[in-house]
Amino acid sequence: MSGLRKPKIAVIGSSSMDLVVTSKKRPQAGETVLGEMFETVPGGKGANQAVAAAKLGADVYMIGCVGDDPYGEQILDNFKRKGVHTDYVEPVTHQKSGTAHIILAEGDNSIVVVKGANDFVTPAYVKKTQSLLAECDLVMIQQEIPEETVEEAAAICKQLGVPLLLNPAPARKVSGTIVDQVAYLTPNEHEAALLFPGVDPKEALKKYPNKLFITEGAAGVRYFDGTKEVLVPSFPVKAVDTTGAGDTFNAAFGTAMAEGQGMKESLRFANRAASLSVTGFGAQGGMPTRQEVEEEMRK
């Protein structure tokens, strides 16, 4: 995979600071448990995907908002250190940066997101970036920003002829118009059930060949290639922290597709990157470099 051209990708989405606590046990309602460790690390689904794509070799521009506060400064500094362009990231005054409150326990995570400045990633804000979007090989977007912003971005990208990858997380309903306009849709099983209520996943996949990709965690990712249903298996690893695995998958899949790799090859690359990401701490802490992914794929 070395020697492929460097794709230009814009990520429209959230940036936040993750407040992460680890514990052997997840507390029940009204229960207090003792934690083992606490860390603050940059996160947000948009930021995670931007950083992951940059580490995997893409030329990445982040489109988003942070608060005019110390967390905002740390988020911007992290982007710059990770090689993500911040020309289109604006500090919002009188508003705190978004935060995600994460509990790592019992081999999985529980997350509460406070959107903060991410609510200021508005349709008007995205409209101002059309000249950038027109130059991109791919645009990626998620759902920690207002619903109407996703609608605007889908319409703009369709008009410009630029492929849009929508990772519909956190889960919420998405209009049929948006589904028709995006190039790639990557829900997990829970999100797919909300997107297509009462529809058998097999039928949903058939309806959207080579567009709908349902991720199934450790099992891999499933899609319909126009002829048959295909499951691209994941790679077994010992997980340390699953936060950010989905974001790494989306970034890797988007990067590979923007480079012109084949569908199945792109999905294998994404699965390998996601599997490596869970072996480190924090959403961005375990995200692999291009070299690390390629070395593992050669084994």
C-alpha positions as CSV (number, residue, x, y, z in Angstrom):
1,M,0.0,0.0,0.0
2,S,3.0,2.3,0.2
3,G,3.5,4.7,-2.6
4,L,-0.2,5.7,-2.9
5,R,-1.0,9.4,-3.4
6,K,-1.7,11.4,-0.3
7,P,-5.5,12.1,-0.2
8,K,-7.0,15.4,0.9
9,I,-9.7,14.9,3.5
10,A,-11.9,17.3,5.4
11,V,-13.5,16.2,8.7
12,I,-16.6,18.1,9.8
13,G,-17.3,17.2,13.5
14,S,-16.8,17.5,17.2
15,S,-13.7,18.2,19.2
16,S,-13.6,17.6,22.9
17,M,-11.6,16.8,26.0
18,D,-12.1,13.2,27.2
19,L,-12.2,12.8,31.0
20,V,-11.4,9.1,31.4
21,V,-11.7,7.0,34.6
22,T,-10.8,3.3,34.8
23,S,-12.4,1.0,37.3
24,K,-12.8,-2.8,37.7
25,K,-16.6,-2.3,38.2
26,R,-19.1,0.0,36.5
27,P,-21.3,1.7,39.1
28,Q,-25.0,1.0,39.2
29,A,-27.5,3.8,39.8
30,G,-26.9,5.2,43.3
31,E,-23.7,3.2,43.7
32,T,-20.1,4.5,44.4
33,V,-17.1,2.5,43.4
34,L,-13.4,3.2,43.7
35,G,-11.6,4.0,40.5
36,E,-8.0,3.0,39.5
37,M,-6.9,5.9,37.2
38,F,-8.0,9.2,35.8
39,E,-6.7,11.0,32.7
40,T,-7.7,13.9,30.5
41,V,-7.0,13.2,26.8
42,P,-8.2,15.0,23.6
43,G,-11.2,13.4,21.9
44,G,-14.5,14.0,20.2
45,K,-15.6,11.8,17.2
46,G,-14.6,14.4,14.6
47,A,-11.2,15.1,16.2
48,N,-10.5,11.4,16.6
49,Q,-11.2,10.7,13.0
50,A,-9.1,13.6,11.9
51,V,-6.1,12.6,14.0
52,A,-6.4,8.9,12.9
53,A,-6.6,9.9,9.2
54,A,-3.5,12.1,9.6
55,K,-1.6,9.3,11.3
56,L,-2.5,7.0,8.4
57,G,-1.1,9.4,5.8
58,A,-3.9,11.7,4.7
59,D,-3.7,15.5,4.4
60,V,-6.4,16.4,6.9
61,Y,-8.4,19.6,7.6
62,M,-10.6,19.8,10.7
63,I,-13.8,21.8,10.5
64,G,-15.2,22.5,13.9
65,C,-15.4,24.6,17.1
66,V,-13.8,24.6,20.5
67,G,-14.4,26.8,23.5
68,D,-12.4,29.9,24.4
69,D,-10.9,28.0,27.4
70,P,-7.9,25.9,28.4
71,Y,-9.4,22.7,27.0
72,G,-9.9,24.5,23.6
73,E,-6.2,25.5,23.6
74,Q,-5.1,22.0,24.4
75,I,-7.4,20.6,21.6
76,L,-5.9,23.0,19.0
77,D,-2.3,22.2,20.2
78,N,-3.0,18.5,19.9
79,F,-4.3,18.9,16.3
80,K,-1.1,20.8,15.3
81,R,1.2,18.2,17.0
82,K,-0.7,15.4,15.2
83,G,-0.4,17.1,11.7
84,V,-4.1,18.2,11.4
85,H,-4.7,21.6,9.7
86,T,-6.7,23.9,12.1
87,D,-7.4,26.8,9.6
88,Y,-11.2,26.0,9.9
89,V,-11.3,25.4,13.7
90,E,-12.6,28.5,15.6
91,P,-12.7,29.2,19.3
92,V,-16.2,30.1,20.4
93,T,-16.4,32.8,23.1
94,H,-18.7,32.4,26.1
95,Q,-18.9,28.7,25.6
96,K,-16.9,25.8,27.0
97,S,-15.3,23.2,24.9
98,G,-17.1,19.9,24.5
99,T,-16.3,17.1,27.0
100,A,-16.8,13.4,27.1
101,H,-17.0,11.6,30.4
102,I,-15.8,8.0,30.0
103,I,-15.8,5.1,32.3
104,L,-13.6,2.1,31.3
105,A,-14.7,-1.0,33.2
106,E,-15.4,-4.6,32.6
107,G,-13.7,-4.7,29.2
108,D,-15.8,-1.9,27.6
109,N,-16.7,1.8,27.9
110,S,-19.6,4.0,28.9
111,I,-19.7,7.6,27.7
112,V,-21.6,10.7,28.5
113,V,-21.0,13.5,25.9
114,V,-21.5,17.3,26.7
115,K,-21.5,19.0,23.3
116,G,-20.5,22.5,24.4
117,A,-18.9,24.5,21.6
118,N,-19.7,21.7,19.2
119,D,-23.2,23.0,18.9
120,F,-21.7,26.0,17.1
121,V,-20.7,23.8,14.1
122,T,-23.8,25.1,12.3
123,P,-24.9,24.9,8.6
124,A,-23.8,28.5,8.1
125,Y,-20.3,27.5,9.5
126,V,-20.0,24.6,7.0
127,K,-21.2,26.8,4.1
128,K,-18.1,29.0,4.7
129,T,-15.9,26.1,4.0
130,Q,-17.2,25.1,0.5
131,S,-14.1,26.1,-1.3
132,L,-12.1,23.7,0.9
133,L,-14.7,20.9,0.5
134,A,-14.6,21.3,-3.3
135,E,-10.8,20.5,-3.3
136,C,-11.2,17.3,-1.1
137,D,-11.1,13.7,-2.2
138,L,-13.4,12.8,0.7
139,V,-15.3,14.5,3.5
140,M,-16.1,12.7,6.8
141,I,-18.8,13.6,9.3
142,Q,-20.4,12.3,12.4
143,Q,-23.4,13.1,14.7
144,E,-22.0,15.0,17.8
145,I,-22.9,18.1,15.9
146,P,-26.4,19.5,15.1
147,E,-28.6,17.4,12.8
148,E,-29.2,20.3,10.4
149,T,-25.4,20.6,9.9
150,V,-25.2,17.0,8.7
151,E,-28.1,17.7,6.3
152,E,-26.3,20.8,4.9
153,A,-23.0,19.0,4.5
154,A,-24.6,16.1,2.7
155,A,-26.4,18.5,0.3
156,I,-23.2,20.5,-0.3
157,C,-21.0,17.4,-0.9
158,K,-23.6,16.0,-3.3
159,Q,-23.7,19.2,-5.2
160,L,-19.9,19.4,-5.4
161,G,-19.6,15.8,-6.4
162,V,-17.3,15.1,-3.4
163,P,-17.9,11.7,-1.6
164,L,-19.2,12.0,2.0
165,L,-18.7,9.3,4.6
166,L,-21.3,9.5,7.4
167,N,-20.5,7.7,10.6
168,P,-24.0,7.9,12.2
169,A,-22.9,8.0,15.8
170,P,-24.1,8.8,18.4
171,A,-27.2,7.0,17.2
172,R,-30.2,9.1,16.0
173,K,-32.5,8.9,13.0
174,V,-31.2,10.0,9.7
175,S,-33.5,11.2,6.9
176,G,-33.7,9.1,3.7
177,T,-32.5,12.2,1.8
178,I,-29.2,12.1,3.7
179,V,-28.8,8.4,3.2
180,D,-29.3,8.8,-0.5
181,Q,-26.8,11.7,-0.7
182,V,-23.9,10.1,1.2
183,A,-21.3,7.9,-0.5
184,Y,-20.6,5.7,2.6
185,L,-22.7,5.0,5.7
186,T,-21.0,3.2,8.6
187,P,-23.4,2.3,11.5
188,N,-22.8,-0.3,14.1
189,E,-25.5,-2.9,14.7
190,H,-27.4,-0.7,17.2
191,E,-27.2,2.4,15.0
192,A,-28.3,0.4,12.0
193,A,-31.4,-0.8,13.9
194,L,-32.3,2.9,14.6
195,L,-31.6,4.0,11.0
196,F,-33.7,1.2,9.5
197,P,-36.4,0.3,12.1
198,G,-38.2,-3.0,11.4
199,V,-36.0,-3.7,8.5
200,D,-33.9,-6.9,8.4
201,P,-30.2,-5.9,8.3
202,K,-29.7,-8.2,5.3
203,E,-32.4,-6.3,3.4
204,A,-31.0,-2.9,4.3
205,L,-27.6,-4.0,3.0
206,K,-29.1,-5.2,-0.2
207,K,-30.9,-1.9,-0.7
208,Y,-27.6,0.1,-0.3
209,P,-24.9,-2.0,-2.0
210,N,-21.4,-0.7,-1.5
211,K,-22.8,2.2,0.5
212,L,-24.0,0.7,3.8
213,F,-21.4,-0.9,6.0
214,I,-22.6,-2.4,9.3
215,T,-19.7,-2.8,11.8
216,E,-20.0,-5.8,14.2
217,G,-17.3,-5.1,16.7
218,A,-14.8,-8.0,17.0
219,A,-16.6,-9.9,14.3
220,G,-15.7,-7.3,11.6
221,V,-17.8,-5.4,9.1
222,R,-20.6,-6.5,6.8
223,Y,-21.8,-5.1,3.4
224,F,-23.5,-6.1,0.2
225,D,-21.2,-5.9,-2.9
226,G,-24.1,-5.9,-5.5
227,T,-24.1,-9.7,-5.8
228,K,-23.6,-11.1,-2.4
229,E,-23.3,-10.2,1.3
230,V,-19.7,-10.0,2.5
231,L,-18.3,-10.2,6.0
232,V,-14.8,-8.8,6.2
233,P,-13.5,-10.2,9.5
234,S,-11.6,-8.3,12.1
235,F,-8.3,-9.2,13.7
236,P,-8.2,-10.7,17.2
237,V,-6.3,-8.7,19.8
238,K,-6.3,-8.2,23.6
239,A,-8.2,-4.9,24.1
240,V,-6.9,-2.3,26.6
241,D,-9.3,0.5,25.7
242,T,-12.0,0.2,23.0
243,T,-12.7,4.0,23.0
244,G,-12.0,5.4,19.5
245,A,-11.9,2.0,17.7
246,G,-14.9,3.0,15.6
247,D,-13.4,6.4,14.8
248,T,-10.1,4.7,13.7
249,F,-12.1,2.3,11.5
250,N,-13.9,5.1,9.8
251,A,-10.7,7.2,9.3
252,A,-8.8,4.2,7.9
253,F,-11.6,3.2,5.6
254,G,-12.1,6.7,4.4
255,T,-8.3,7.2,3.8
256,A,-8.0,4.0,1.9
257,M,-11.0,4.7,-0.3
258,A,-9.8,8.3,-1.0
259,E,-6.5,6.8,-2.1
260,G,-8.3,4.7,-4.6
261,Q,-7.9,1.3,-2.9
262,G,-10.5,-1.4,-3.6
263,M,-13.5,-1.8,-1.3
264,K,-12.5,-5.1,0.3
265,E,-8.9,-4.0,0.6
266,S,-10.0,-0.7,2.3
267,L,-12.2,-2.6,4.8
268,R,-9.4,-5.0,5.7
269,F,-7.1,-2.0,6.2
270,A,-9.7,-0.3,8.4
271,N,-10.2,-3.5,10.5
272,R,-6.5,-3.8,11.0
273,A,-6.1,-0.2,12.1
274,A,-9.1,-0.4,14.4
275,S,-7.8,-3.6,16.0
276,L,-4.5,-1.9,16.7
277,S,-6.2,1.1,18.2
278,V,-7.7,-0.8,21.1
279,T,-4.3,-1.9,22.3
280,G,-3.5,1.6,23.6
281,F,-5.1,4.0,26.2
282,G,-7.4,6.8,25.2
283,A,-9.3,7.4,22.0
284,Q,-6.3,8.8,20.2
285,G,-3.5,7.1,22.3
286,G,-3.8,3.8,20.5
287,M,-4.3,5.1,17.0
288,P,-1.7,3.4,14.7
289,T,0.6,5.0,12.1
290,R,0.5,4.0,8.5
291,Q,3.7,2.1,8.9
292,E,2.4,0.1,11.9
293,V,-0.8,-0.9,10.1
294,E,1.1,-2.0,7.0
295,E,3.6,-4.0,9.0
296,E,0.8,-5.9,10.7
297,M,-0.9,-6.6,7.4
298,R,2.2,-8.1,6.0
299,K,2.3,-10.7,8.8
